[in-house]
């Protein structure tokens, strides 16, 4: 791993029509880094983004200059844990943090996913962070930072703004350390989330209609009451806490066979911590990050060599719905991340199903991203060695029960076992029968008819695909060809169209 200093990485705002809108706080942009995506896009359509600035937990902080950043780090990290260039020595931080992290976190198992392994013809191992006391890896980083606070300051309390796993990690840690904790959440936060934080001992403040207003209230309380803000990812001790996952993985597996570790990526704390440790101990192991197409701040940032601020993000994998990466996490990821993989909503749903079939456990969408990315990476990087080991960190299991129906419906698309077609058929008797005859023997899973005019009708039809995974694309093209053969019907494959699938279901 390189020990280079912190880059002066300006923050780029990415969105339609403003590719050059760069917030140049300090310095000039760095040249782009090497290709990180590894050809994983596969030509798949993006799922539509939601205009969700007010719904996203984490937004941007201005980029500090190198010297300002190092000055800031010196206030946080003792001199003995700093490298000569002023950056934190994360190997020492992680090793010395582990005993404290173990005060609240267990060493989660690295379980063999037998079903996935057989299908992918390799050894798939799941690092079960969904089994932590708060059902998420976030507890490691939050507790580690809070355990390192100066008691002379922490007695006043801590504060954070979150409605996700970070809030539960802070509340749980505060109860263990006997530190008052204030958790600011928007008024619209589901009751199951703020009641759970309250049960853990956190003082919940419901304020504002969205996260912007909640964050303003959080900042106000921090300043007014002298509270310490606990960030979700962009802090050396938070990163070191997450890095203890890397320690455990390397002690639980055969390093000679370990080829890659897959981590979901939001702000970058998990992959930065795991990557910075693994690359020092086992540099041959690939560190691969996974994001959704509609929340890919890290992928875009690594490609451009500077932090990119997304205008909007998709919220399905809400635990990783981050508009901009952390500054310190991005610096680390530039050095330790080998590839980034992007996946669709359907692929994430299929990964949730894979997890359930192998473990009988339900994980949240963000927690399933690593599995989805692993599957996609294996398909693009086949190997003749069935003993190679690949690890996916299942990062969380805080799943809303009412989302399970959506996940079950969309998993079939993610597995490629169902296709959605839009057909134009003649508006005359017998046209439906002709369409069904062309589709047979495939089962019709969905059917929606809409009258267009006296000449033709529009039909959305879902069909099941029964061929083995690598033959389903050809099977679908055969069906499309049969429909078109009549000369009176036209058809388009909409299996990758988010709007069409949402309309039909």
Secondary structure as GFF3:
##gff-version 3
##sequence-region A 1 505
A	DSSP	beta_strand	11	14	.	.	.	ID=ss1
A	DSSP	beta_strand	22	23	.	.	.	ID=ss2
A	DSSP	three_ten_helix	53	55	.	.	.	ID=ss3
A	DSSP	alpha_helix	66	76	.	.	.	ID=ss4
A	DSSP	three_ten_helix	79	81	.	.	.	ID=ss5
A	DSSP	alpha_helix	90	101	.	.	.	ID=ss6
A	DSSP	beta_strand	110	112	.	.	.	ID=ss7
A	DSSP	alpha_helix	114	120	.	.	.	ID=ss8
A	DSSP	beta_strand	123	128	.	.	.	ID=ss9
A	DSSP	three_ten_helix	129	131	.	.	.	ID=ss10
A	DSSP	alpha_helix	138	147	.	.	.	ID=ss11
A	DSSP	alpha_helix	151	154	.	.	.	ID=ss12
A	DSSP	beta_strand	158	161	.	.	.	ID=ss13
A	DSSP	alpha_helix	165	177	.	.	.	ID=ss14
A	DSSP	beta_strand	181	185	.	.	.	ID=ss15
A	DSSP	alpha_helix	191	199	.	.	.	ID=ss16
A	DSSP	beta_strand	203	206	.	.	.	ID=ss17
A	DSSP	alpha_helix	211	225	.	.	.	ID=ss18
A	DSSP	beta_strand	228	229	.	.	.	ID=ss19
A	DSSP	alpha_helix	236	252	.	.	.	ID=ss20
A	DSSP	beta_strand	258	264	.	.	.	ID=ss21
A	DSSP	alpha_helix	269	281	.	.	.	ID=ss22
A	DSSP	beta_strand	286	292	.	.	.	ID=ss23
A	DSSP	alpha_helix	297	304	.	.	.	ID=ss24
A	DSSP	beta_strand	307	310	.	.	.	ID=ss25
A	DSSP	three_ten_helix	318	320	.	.	.	ID=ss26
A	DSSP	alpha_helix	327	336	.	.	.	ID=ss27
A	DSSP	beta_strand	339	343	.	.	.	ID=ss28
A	DSSP	alpha_helix	345	359	.	.	.	ID=ss29
A	DSSP	alpha_helix	365	380	.	.	.	ID=ss30
A	DSSP	beta_strand	389	394	.	.	.	ID=ss31
A	DSSP	three_ten_helix	401	403	.	.	.	ID=ss32
A	DSSP	alpha_helix	404	414	.	.	.	ID=ss33
A	DSSP	beta_strand	418	426	.	.	.	ID=ss34
A	DSSP	alpha_helix	431	439	.	.	.	ID=ss35
A	DSSP	beta_strand	444	451	.	.	.	ID=ss36
A	DSSP	beta_strand	456	464	.	.	.	ID=ss37
A	DSSP	three_ten_helix	469	471	.	.	.	ID=ss38
A	DSSP	alpha_helix	472	485	.	.	.	ID=ss39
A	DSSP	beta_strand	490	493	.	.	.	ID=ss40
A	DSSP	alpha_helix	498	504	.	.	.	ID=ss41
###
